[in-house]
Amino acid sequence: MERLEFTKMHGCGNDYVYFDCFDRQINSPETLAVTLSDRHYGVGGDGIILIGKSEIADAEMRIFNLDGSEGTMCGNGIRCVGKYLYDSGRVKKDELTVETKSGIKYLKLTVENDKVVLVSVNMGKAGLAPANVPVLLEGESVIDRKVNVNGEDYNITCVSMGNPHCIIFCEDVDAIELAKIGPHFEFNPMFPERVNTEFVSIVDEHTIKMRVWERGSGETLACGTGACASAVAATLNGFCKKGEDVRVILAGGELTINYTDERVIMTGAAEKVFEGFVEV
């Protein structure tokens, strides 16, 4: 049996089991993600995140969803990585870089009483070209495009935030049968790498409300990259103004997103739940 210490953390209720891999390696993280993510027989979470050394940044993060698949980016997760790096003393500075499967991300930390309470992440440039999402549709971008999914017509906007997102605007996100509709988008052939699907309602020009079906995880309480993609989509569809803060209301909390042509800034809390260990 091997003893593995972990830290349980969450951002807006999007919870993961975090492992410090600076001085060790985790064997079979795919299997470990499935085992530990179970909320009855495991620790419980939306997956696991490994934090380790990087040759090009202050640290590297790897994400494994609760079905064992490896993710490319996690907005809520990277904020928690920033908090862990500072609070643990691994990287004791309030501006740092994290290497992900979708490139290097830049973090600014707000610190109170030597603990991180808020993290802003420069998520880079939003990808709009269909090949970058990817989505198998023609054109320079997919904005308010009508498609048929499982016999129903939807107007979709597609955005890449290092991972693929499909955004649909609706009157009432709470009325959406997400568990039924979500898988039809996730596994639709038009999305060759599957897709995260966000249903969004417009509250006002600075506020939107969102629910998300994440590929590999199902409905979650929050999705940082999904909040970014939804704010981008709301701006592209004329509901919000470019360069101004957009408040994104999620089931598990709130994020602030600021979108310009050159970058997307995501700001939100990161919280530690508890520490523990498992024997595997």
Beta strands, then each sheet from edge to edge (+ up, - down):
strand 1: 3-11
strand 2: 14-20
strand 3: 47-52
strand 4: 59-65
strand 5: 70-71
strand 6: 95-100
strand 7: 103-112
strand 8: 115-122
strand 9: 145-149
strand 10: 152-160
strand 11: 164-169
strand 12: 196-204
strand 13: 207-214
strand 14: 218-220
strand 15: 245-250
strand 16: 253-259
strand 17: 264-268
strand 18: 271-279
sheet 1: 5+ 4- 3+ 2+ 1- 18+
sheet 2: 5+ 4- 6- 7+ 8- 17+ 16- 15+ 13+ 12- 11- 10+ 9-
sheet 3: 5+ 4- 6- 7+ 8- 17+ 16- 15+ 13+ 14-
end
